[in-house]
Amino acid sequence: MAFRQFHHSPDAVHLASNPAVANQAFRIGRAAYGMQFHFEAGTRVVEGWNRTFEGPINRLDPDWLEHYPQHAARHAEQADAAGLALARAWVATIQTTEAVDGGNWEMAGVIA
């Protein structure tokens, strides 16, 4: 696949990388995140993307769809577990409080 990279600001906290892309995720402050991957996309979602975006995928990497079943057989279970763990950890950072003025809710310091 073709990978695009980004450089985060100096005040960002580097959170993830891999051998292909140095900057996979970062955080600025307590609640602003940037990610270069879809941790929420499990195997079924990726398989749906493979069908839906067959043309663009073939243009980026003509061998991807042919090799995907082998990648999935080798990595899908671990990747799904890691994505779920990341999603749960991210959701756990959400801070909520009781309803405030007029029944509005405050979440992470923002009244909605």
N, CA, C and O atoms as a GROMACS GRO file, in nm:
protein
  448
    1MET      N    1   0.084  -0.118   0.000
    1MET     CA    2   0.000   0.000   0.000
    1MET      C    3   0.089   0.124   0.000
    1MET      O    4   0.202   0.120   0.048
    2ALA      N    5   0.038   0.232  -0.053
    2ALA     CA    6   0.109   0.360  -0.048
    2ALA      C    7   0.077   0.428   0.083
    2ALA      O    8  -0.040   0.441   0.120
    3PHE      N    9   0.178   0.471   0.155
    3PHE     CA   10   0.158   0.535   0.284
    3PHE      C   11   0.195   0.681   0.276
    3PHE      O   12   0.297   0.716   0.216
    4ARG      N   13   0.115   0.764   0.335
    4ARG     CA   14   0.146   0.906   0.347
    4ARG      C   15   0.183   0.932   0.491
    4ARG      O   16   0.123   0.876   0.583
    5GLN      N   17   0.282   1.016   0.511
    5GLN     CA   18   0.326   1.045   0.646
    5GLN      C   19   0.294   1.189   0.681
    5GLN      O   20   0.273   1.272   0.593
    6PHE      N   21   0.292   1.217   0.810
    6PHE     CA   22   0.271   1.352   0.859
    6PHE      C   23   0.372   1.378   0.969
    6PHE      O   24   0.432   1.285   1.024
    7HIS      N   25   0.391   1.503   1.000
    7HIS     CA   26   0.477   1.543   1.110
    7HIS      C   27   0.389   1.620   1.208
    7HIS      O   28   0.322   1.716   1.169
    8HIS      N   29   0.389   1.579   1.333
    8HIS     CA   30   0.306   1.647   1.430
    8HIS      C   31   0.380   1.765   1.491
    8HIS      O   32   0.502   1.776   1.478
    9SER      N   33   0.306   1.851   1.557
    9SER     CA   34   0.364   1.970   1.617
    9SER      C   35   0.455   1.931   1.735
    9SER      O   36   0.440   1.823   1.791
   10PRO      N   37   0.548   2.018   1.771
   10PRO     CA   38   0.643   1.987   1.879
   10PRO      C   39   0.575   1.963   2.015
   10PRO      O   40   0.631   1.893   2.100
   11ASP      N   41   0.457   2.019   2.036
   11ASP     CA   42   0.390   1.999   2.166
   11ASP      C   43   0.304   1.873   2.169
   11ASP      O   44   0.236   1.847   2.268
   12ALA      N   45   0.305   1.795   2.062
   12ALA     CA   46   0.228   1.671   2.057
   12ALA      C   47   0.304   1.558   2.125
   12ALA      O   48   0.427   1.555   2.127
   13VAL      N   49   0.228   1.464   2.180
   13VAL     CA   50   0.285   1.344   2.239
   13VAL      C   51   0.272   1.231   2.136
   13VAL      O   52   0.162   1.197   2.093
   14HIS      N   53   0.384   1.175   2.096
   14HIS     CA   54   0.385   1.065   1.999
   14HIS      C   55   0.328   0.941   2.065
   14HIS      O   56   0.371   0.904   2.174
   15LEU      N   57   0.231   0.874   2.000
   15LEU     CA   58   0.164   0.759   2.059
   15LEU      C   59   0.187   0.628   1.987
   15LEU      O   60   0.184   0.522   2.050
   16ALA      N   61   0.210   0.630   1.857
   16ALA     CA   62   0.221   0.503   1.784
   16ALA      C   63   0.302   0.520   1.658
   16ALA      O   64   0.305   0.626   1.596
   17SER      N   65   0.370   0.410   1.620
   17SER     CA   66   0.445   0.404   1.494
   17SER      C   67   0.449   0.258   1.449
   17SER      O   68   0.410   0.168   1.522
   18ASN      N   69   0.497   0.238   1.328
   18ASN     CA   70   0.523   0.102   1.280
   18ASN      C   71   0.641   0.111   1.183
   18ASN      O   72   0.685   0.221   1.150
   19PRO      N   73   0.693  -0.002   1.137
   19PRO     CA   74   0.811   0.004   1.049
   19PRO      C   75   0.789   0.083   0.920
   19PRO      O   76   0.885   0.137   0.864
   20ALA      N   77   0.666   0.092   0.872
   20ALA     CA   78   0.640   0.162   0.746
   20ALA      C   79   0.618   0.311   0.766
   20ALA      O   80   0.654   0.391   0.680
   21VAL      N   81   0.560   0.351   0.879
   21VAL     CA   82   0.522   0.490   0.901
   21VAL      C   83   0.559   0.529   1.045
   21VAL      O   84   0.509   0.472   1.141
   22ALA      N   85   0.647   0.628   1.057
   22ALA     CA   86   0.697   0.667   1.189
   22ALA      C   87   0.588   0.729   1.277
   22ALA      O   88   0.583   0.701   1.397
   23ASN      N   89   0.502   0.810   1.221
   23ASN     CA   90   0.399   0.879   1.299
   23ASN      C   91   0.262   0.821   1.268
   23ASN      O   92   0.198   0.859   1.170
   24GLN      N   93   0.217   0.729   1.351
   24GLN     CA   94   0.086   0.668   1.332
   24GLN      C   95  -0.021   0.736   1.417
   24GLN      O   96  -0.138   0.738   1.378
   25ALA      N   97   0.016   0.792   1.532
   25ALA     CA   98  -0.082   0.856   1.619
   25ALA      C   99  -0.012   0.953   1.713
   25ALA      O  100   0.104   0.934   1.751
   26PHE      N  101  -0.086   1.060   1.751
   26PHE     CA  102  -0.034   1.157   1.846
   26PHE      C  103  -0.149   1.219   1.924
   26PHE      O  104  -0.266   1.207   1.885
   27ARG      N  105  -0.115   1.284   2.034
   27ARG     CA  106  -0.214   1.355   2.115
   27ARG      C  107  -0.159   1.493   2.146
   27ARG      O  108  -0.040   1.509   2.172
   28ILE      N  109  -0.248   1.593   2.142
   28ILE     CA  110  -0.214   1.728   2.187
   28ILE      C  111  -0.309   1.761   2.301
   28ILE      O  112  -0.431   1.758   2.284
   29GLY      N  113  -0.253   1.793   2.415
   29GLY     CA  114  -0.337   1.819   2.532
   29GLY      C  115  -0.402   1.691   2.580
   29GLY      O  116  -0.349   1.582   2.559
   30ARG      N  117  -0.518   1.705   2.646
   30ARG     CA  118  -0.584   1.589   2.702
   30ARG      C  119  -0.678   1.519   2.605
   30ARG      O  120  -0.702   1.400   2.618
   31ALA      N  121  -0.731   1.593   2.508
   31ALA     CA  122  -0.841   1.535   2.431
   31ALA      C  123  -0.832   1.548   2.280
   31ALA      O  124  -0.928   1.511   2.211
   32ALA      N  125  -0.723   1.598   2.225
   32ALA     CA  126  -0.711   1.609   2.080
   32ALA      C  127  -0.617   1.501   2.028
   32ALA      O  128  -0.499   1.497   2.065
   33TYR      N  129  -0.669   1.413   1.943
   33TYR     CA  130  -0.592   1.300   1.890
   33TYR      C  131  -0.585   1.307   1.738
   33TYR      O  132  -0.679   1.353   1.673
   34GLY      N  133  -0.474   1.262   1.683
   34GLY     CA  134  -0.458   1.246   1.539
   34GLY      C  135  -0.412   1.104   1.512
   34GLY      O  136  -0.320   1.055   1.579
   35MET      N  137  -0.474   1.038   1.416
   35MET     CA  138  -0.437   0.899   1.386
   35MET      C  139  -0.425   0.877   1.236
   35MET      O  140  -0.497   0.937   1.157
   36GLN      N  141  -0.333   0.791   1.199
   36GLN     CA  142  -0.306   0.756   1.060
   36GLN      C  143  -0.357   0.615   1.032
   36GLN      O  144  -0.310   0.550   0.938
   37PHE      N  145  -0.450   0.567   1.111
   37PHE     CA  146  -0.503   0.432   1.095
   37PHE      C  147  -0.643   0.427   1.154
   37PHE      O  148  -0.685   0.519   1.224
   38HIS      N  149  -0.714   0.321   1.124
   38HIS     CA  150  -0.852   0.304   1.173
   38HIS      C  151  -0.856   0.192   1.275
   38HIS      O  152  -0.881   0.077   1.240
   39PHE      N  153  -0.831   0.225   1.402
   39PHE     CA  154  -0.833   0.121   1.504
   39PHE      C  155  -0.972   0.062   1.525
   39PHE      O  156  -0.986  -0.048   1.578
   40GLU      N  157  -1.073   0.134   1.483
   40GLU     CA  158  -1.211   0.087   1.501
   40GLU      C  159  -1.254  -0.010   1.392
   40GLU      O  160  -1.362  -0.069   1.401
   41ALA      N  161  -1.172  -0.028   1.289
   41ALA     CA  162  -1.210  -0.112   1.175
   41ALA      C  163  -1.166  -0.256   1.198
   41ALA      O  164  -1.048  -0.289   1.186
   42GLY      N  165  -1.261  -0.340   1.231
   42GLY     CA  166  -1.232  -0.482   1.248
   42GLY      C  167  -1.228  -0.552   1.113
   42GLY      O  168  -1.244  -0.490   1.008
   43THR      N  169  -1.205  -0.681   1.117
   43THR     CA  170  -1.190  -0.761   0.996
   43THR      C  171  -1.311  -0.747   0.904
   43THR      O  172  -1.293  -0.732   0.783
   44ARG      N  173  -1.432  -0.752   0.957
   44ARG     CA  174  -1.552  -0.742   0.871
   44ARG      C  175  -1.558  -0.607   0.802
   44ARG      O  176  -1.598  -0.599   0.686
   45VAL      N  177  -1.520  -0.500   0.872
   45VAL     CA  178  -1.521  -0.367   0.810
   45VAL      C  179  -1.419  -0.362   0.698
   45VAL      O  180  -1.448  -0.311   0.589
   46VAL      N  181  -1.300  -0.412   0.722
   46VAL     CA  182  -1.195  -0.411   0.619
   46VAL      C  183  -1.238  -0.493   0.498
   46VAL      O  184  -1.214  -0.454   0.384
   47GLU      N  185  -1.302  -0.607   0.522
   47GLU     CA  186  -1.350  -0.687   0.410
   47GLU      C  187  -1.456  -0.613   0.330
   47GLU      O  188  -1.462  -0.625   0.207
   48GLY      N  189  -1.541  -0.535   0.398
   48GLY     CA  190  -1.638  -0.451   0.328
   48GLY      C  191  -1.569  -0.343   0.246
   48GLY      O  192  -1.609  -0.317   0.133
   49TRP      N  193  -1.467  -0.280   0.303
   49TRP     CA  194  -1.390  -0.180   0.228
   49TRP      C  195  -1.325  -0.243   0.106
   49TRP      O  196  -1.322  -0.182  -0.001
   50ASN      N  197  -1.274  -0.366   0.120
   50ASN     CA  198  -1.212  -0.433   0.006
   50ASN      C  199  -1.311  -0.448  -0.110
   50ASN      O  200  -1.274  -0.433  -0.226
   51ARG      N  201  -1.437  -0.479  -0.077
   51ARG     CA  202  -1.539  -0.491  -0.183
   51ARG      C  203  -1.580  -0.354  -0.236
   51ARG      O  204  -1.588  -0.334  -0.357
   52THR      N  205  -1.605  -0.262  -0.146
   52THR     CA  206  -1.656  -0.130  -0.185
   52THR      C  207  -1.553  -0.048  -0.264
   52THR      O  208  -1.589   0.023  -0.358
   53PHE      N  209  -1.428  -0.058  -0.225
   53PHE     CA  210  -1.323   0.027  -0.283
   53PHE      C  211  -1.223  -0.054  -0.367
   53PHE      O  212  -1.104  -0.022  -0.370
   54GLU      N  213  -1.272  -0.157  -0.432
   54GLU     CA  214  -1.184  -0.245  -0.509
   54GLU      C  215  -1.101  -0.168  -0.612
   54GLU      O  216  -0.980  -0.190  -0.623
   55GLY      N  217  -1.162  -0.077  -0.685
   55GLY     CA  218  -1.089   0.000  -0.787
   55GLY      C  219  -0.977   0.083  -0.727
   55GLY      O  220  -0.862   0.070  -0.769
   56PRO      N  221  -1.007   0.170  -0.630
   56PRO     CA  222  -0.898   0.250  -0.570
   56PRO      C  223  -0.790   0.163  -0.505
   56PRO      O  224  -0.672   0.196  -0.513
   57ILE      N  225  -0.830   0.053  -0.440
   57ILE     CA  226  -0.730  -0.035  -0.378
   57ILE      C  227  -0.637  -0.091  -0.485
   57ILE      O  228  -0.516  -0.093  -0.466
   58ASN      N  229  -0.693  -0.137  -0.596
   58ASN     CA  230  -0.610  -0.192  -0.704
   58ASN      C  231  -0.515  -0.089  -0.763
   58ASN      O  232  -0.404  -0.123  -0.805
   59ARG      N  233  -0.558   0.037  -0.767
   59ARG     CA  234  -0.469   0.142  -0.817
   59ARG      C  235  -0.354   0.168  -0.720
   59ARG      O  236  -0.241   0.191  -0.763
   60LEU      N  237  -0.382   0.163  -0.588
   60LEU     CA  238  -0.277   0.186  -0.489
   60LEU      C  239  -0.183   0.068  -0.475
   60LEU      O  240  -0.062   0.084  -0.464
   61ASP      N  241  -0.240  -0.053  -0.475
   61ASP     CA  242  -0.160  -0.174  -0.455
   61ASP      C  243  -0.228  -0.290  -0.527
   61ASP      O  244  -0.316  -0.354  -0.470
   62PRO      N  245  -0.187  -0.318  -0.651
   62PRO     CA  246  -0.254  -0.421  -0.731
   62PRO      C  247  -0.254  -0.561  -0.668
   62PRO      O  248  -0.336  -0.644  -0.706
   63ASP      N  249  -0.165  -0.588  -0.574
   63ASP     CA  250  -0.157  -0.720  -0.512
   63ASP      C  251  -0.234  -0.732  -0.380
   63ASP      O  252  -0.250  -0.842  -0.328
   64TRP      N  253  -0.284  -0.620  -0.327
   64TRP     CA  254  -0.347  -0.621  -0.194
   64TRP      C  255  -0.463  -0.719  -0.185
   64TRP      O  256  -0.466  -0.803  -0.095
   65LEU      N  257  -0.558  -0.710  -0.274
   65LEU     CA  258  -0.678  -0.795  -0.265
   65LEU      C  259  -0.643  -0.942  -0.280
   65LEU      O  260  -0.704  -1.028  -0.216
   66GLU      N  261  -0.547  -0.972  -0.365
   66GLU     CA  262  -0.505  -1.111  -0.383
   66GLU      C  263  -0.440  -1.167  -0.255
   66GLU      O  264  -0.460  -1.283  -0.219
   67HIS      N  265  -0.363  -1.082  -0.186
   67HIS     CA  266  -0.290  -1.127  -0.067
   67HIS      C  267  -0.368  -1.107   0.063
   67HIS      O  268  -0.326  -1.157   0.167
   68TYR      N  269  -0.478  -1.034   0.058
   68TYR     CA  270  -0.553  -1.005   0.180
   68TYR      C  271  -0.593  -1.131   0.259
   68TYR      O  272  -0.577  -1.132   0.381
   69PRO      N  273  -0.644  -1.236   0.195
   69PRO     CA  274  -0.683  -1.354   0.275
   69PRO      C  275  -0.567  -1.411   0.358
   69PRO      O  276  -0.589  -1.455   0.471
   70GLN      N  277  -0.446  -1.409   0.305
   70GLN     CA  278  -0.331  -1.457   0.382
   70GLN      C  279  -0.299  -1.362   0.497
   70GLN      O  280  -0.269  -1.407   0.608
   71HIS      N  281  -0.306  -1.230   0.472
   71HIS     CA  282  -0.283  -1.132   0.579
   71HIS      C  283  -0.387  -1.150   0.689
   71HIS      O  284  -0.354  -1.152   0.807
   72ALA      N  285  -0.512  -1.164   0.649
   72ALA     CA  286  -0.619  -1.179   0.747
   72ALA      C  287  -0.602  -1.306   0.828
   72ALA      O  288  -0.620  -1.305   0.950
   73ALA      N  289  -0.568  -1.417   0.763
   73ALA     CA  290  -0.550  -1.543   0.834
   73ALA      C  291  -0.439  -1.532   0.938
   73ALA      O  292  -0.447  -1.591   1.046
   74ARG      N  293  -0.337  -1.456   0.905
   74ARG     CA  294  -0.222  -1.443   0.995
   74ARG      C  295  -0.243  -1.339   1.105
   74ARG      O  296  -0.198  -1.358   1.218
   75HIS      N  297  -0.313  -1.227   1.073
   75HIS     CA  298  -0.313  -1.112   1.164
   75HIS      C  299  -0.450  -1.068   1.214
   75HIS      O  300  -0.456  -0.989   1.309
   76ALA      N  301  -0.559  -1.114   1.155
   76ALA     CA  302  -0.691  -1.057   1.186
   76ALA      C  303  -0.728  -1.069   1.333
   76ALA      O  304  -0.774  -0.971   1.392
   77GLU      N  305  -0.710  -1.183   1.391
   77GLU     CA  306  -0.753  -1.202   1.531
   77GLU      C  307  -0.679  -1.106   1.624
   77GLU      O  308  -0.740  -1.042   1.709
   78GLN      N  309  -0.549  -1.097   1.608
   78GLN     CA  310  -0.469  -1.007   1.692
   78GLN      C  311  -0.502  -0.861   1.662
   78GLN      O  312  -0.510  -0.780   1.754
   79ALA      N  313  -0.520  -0.827   1.535
   79ALA     CA  314  -0.553  -0.689   1.498
   79ALA      C  315  -0.689  -0.648   1.553
   79ALA      O  316  -0.705  -0.536   1.602
   80ASP      N  317  -0.788  -0.738   1.546
   80ASP     CA  318  -0.920  -0.708   1.601
   80ASP      C  319  -0.912  -0.686   1.751
   80ASP      O  320  -0.975  -0.594   1.804
   81ALA      N  321  -0.836  -0.770   1.821
   81ALA     CA  322  -0.822  -0.755   1.967
   81ALA      C  323  -0.751  -0.625   2.002
   81ALA      O  324  -0.791  -0.556   2.096
   82ALA      N  325  -0.646  -0.589   1.926
   82ALA     CA  326  -0.575  -0.464   1.953
   82ALA      C  327  -0.664  -0.344   1.926
   82ALA      O  328  -0.662  -0.247   2.003
   83GLY      N  329  -0.742  -0.347   1.818
   83GLY     CA  330  -0.833  -0.237   1.788
   83GLY      C  331  -0.938  -0.219   1.896
   83GLY      O  332  -0.969  -0.107   1.934
   84LEU      N  333  -0.994  -0.329   1.944
   84LEU     CA  334  -1.093  -0.322   2.052
   84LEU      C  335  -1.031  -0.267   2.179
   84LEU      O  336  -1.093  -0.186   2.248
   85ALA      N  337  -0.910  -0.310   2.211
   85ALA     CA  338  -0.842  -0.259   2.331
   85ALA      C  339  -0.816  -0.108   2.319
   85ALA      O  340  -0.836  -0.034   2.415
   86LEU      N  341  -0.773  -0.063   2.200
   86LEU     CA  342  -0.752   0.080   2.179
   86LEU      C  343  -0.882   0.158   2.192
   86LEU      O  344  -0.886   0.263   2.256
   87ALA      N  345  -0.988   0.107   2.133
   87ALA     CA  346  -1.117   0.176   2.141
   87ALA      C  347  -1.164   0.185   2.285
   87ALA      O  348  -1.211   0.290   2.328
   88ARG      N  349  -1.153   0.077   2.359
   88ARG     CA  350  -1.196   0.079   2.500
   88ARG      C  351  -1.111   0.176   2.582
   88ARG      O  352  -1.164   0.248   2.667
   89ALA      N  353  -0.981   0.177   2.559
   89ALA     CA  354  -0.893   0.269   2.632
   89ALA      C  355  -0.926   0.414   2.599
   89ALA      O  356  -0.924   0.500   2.687
   90TRP      N  357  -0.956   0.441   2.472
   90TRP     CA  358  -0.989   0.578   2.432
   90TRP      C  359  -1.120   0.622   2.495
   90TRP      O  360  -1.130   0.733   2.547
   91VAL      N  361  -1.221   0.536   2.491
   91VAL     CA  362  -1.351   0.569   2.551
   91VAL      C  363  -1.335   0.591   2.701
   91VAL      O  364  -1.404   0.675   2.758
   92ALA      N  365  -1.246   0.517   2.764
   92ALA     CA  366  -1.226   0.530   2.908
   92ALA      C  367  -1.170   0.667   2.946
   92ALA      O  368  -1.179   0.708   3.062
   93THR      N  369  -1.113   0.740   2.849
   93THR     CA  370  -1.059   0.873   2.880
   93THR      C  371  -1.168   0.979   2.885
   93THR      O  372  -1.143   1.091   2.931
   94ILE      N  373  -1.288   0.947   2.838
   94ILE     CA  374  -1.396   1.044   2.836
   94ILE      C  375  -1.444   1.068   2.979
   94ILE      O  376  -1.478   0.974   3.051
   95GLN      N  377  -1.447   1.193   3.018
   95GLN     CA  378  -1.491   1.229   3.151
   95GLN      C  379  -1.629   1.292   3.142
   95GLN      O  380  -1.650   1.387   3.066
   96THR      N  381  -1.723   1.239   3.217
   96THR     CA  382  -1.856   1.298   3.218
   96THR      C  383  -1.889   1.341   3.360
   96THR      O  384  -1.836   1.288   3.458
   97THR      N  385  -1.978   1.438   3.370
   97THR     CA  386  -2.028   1.482   3.499
   97THR      C  387  -2.179   1.486   3.492
   97THR      O  388  -2.238   1.460   3.387
   98GLU      N  389  -2.240   1.518   3.601
   98GLU     CA  390  -2.386   1.526   3.606
   98GLU      C  391  -2.436   1.641   3.519
   98GLU      O  392  -2.360   1.730   3.480
   99ALA      N  393  -2.566   1.637   3.489
   99ALA     CA  394  -2.629   1.745   3.412
   99ALA      C  395  -2.610   1.876   3.486
   99ALA      O  396  -2.617   1.881   3.609
  100VAL      N  397  -2.585   1.983   3.410
  100VAL     CA  398  -2.568   2.116   3.468
  100VAL      C  399  -2.681   2.204   3.419
  100VAL      O  400  -2.775   2.155   3.355
  101ASP      N  401  -2.675   2.331   3.445
  101ASP     CA  402  -2.779   2.429   3.412
  101ASP      C  403  -2.872   2.388   3.299
  101ASP      O  404  -2.827   2.363   3.187
  102GLY      N  405  -2.999   2.380   3.328
  102GLY     CA  406  -3.101   2.356   3.227
  102GLY      C  407  -3.097   2.215   3.168
  102GLY      O  408  -3.152   2.193   3.060
  103GLY      N  409  -3.036   2.120   3.236
  103GLY     CA  410  -3.033   1.984   3.186
  103GLY      C  411  -2.925   1.956   3.085
  103GLY      O  412  -2.919   1.846   3.031
  104ASN      N  413  -2.838   2.054   3.056
  104ASN     CA  414  -2.726   2.029   2.964
  104ASN      C  415  -2.624   1.938   3.032
  104ASN      O  416  -2.615   1.934   3.154
  105TRP      N  417  -2.551   1.866   2.954
  105TRP     CA  418  -2.448   1.777   3.007
  105TRP      C  419  -2.312   1.837   2.984
  105TRP      O  420  -2.287   1.901   2.882
  106GLU      N  421  -2.223   1.816   3.081
  106GLU     CA  422  -2.085   1.859   3.067
  106GLU      C  423  -2.000   1.736   3.042
  106GLU      O  424  -2.005   1.640   3.120
  107MET      N  425  -1.923   1.738   2.937
  107MET     CA  426  -1.834   1.626   2.904
  107MET      C  427  -1.696   1.682   2.876
  107MET      O  428  -1.679   1.765   2.787
  108ALA      N  429  -1.598   1.637   2.954
  108ALA     CA  430  -1.459   1.680   2.938
  108ALA      C  431  -1.449   1.832   2.940
  108ALA      O  432  -1.372   1.890   2.864
  109GLY      N  433  -1.526   1.895   3.026
  109GLY     CA  434  -1.520   2.039   3.042
  109GLY      C  435  -1.598   2.119   2.943
  109GLY      O  436  -1.594   2.242   2.947
  110VAL      N  437  -1.671   2.055   2.852
  110VAL     CA  438  -1.750   2.125   2.751
  110VAL      C  439  -1.897   2.098   2.781
  110VAL      O  440  -1.938   1.984   2.799
  111ILE      N  441  -1.977   2.204   2.786
  111ILE     CA  442  -2.121   2.189   2.813
  111ILE      C  443  -2.192   2.170   2.681
  111ILE      O  444  -2.177   2.250   2.589
  112ALA      N  445  -2.270   2.062   2.673
  112ALA     CA  446  -2.342   2.031   2.549
  112ALA      C  447  -2.492   2.034   2.572
  112ALA      O  448  -2.570   2.010   2.480
   0.00000   0.00000   0.00000
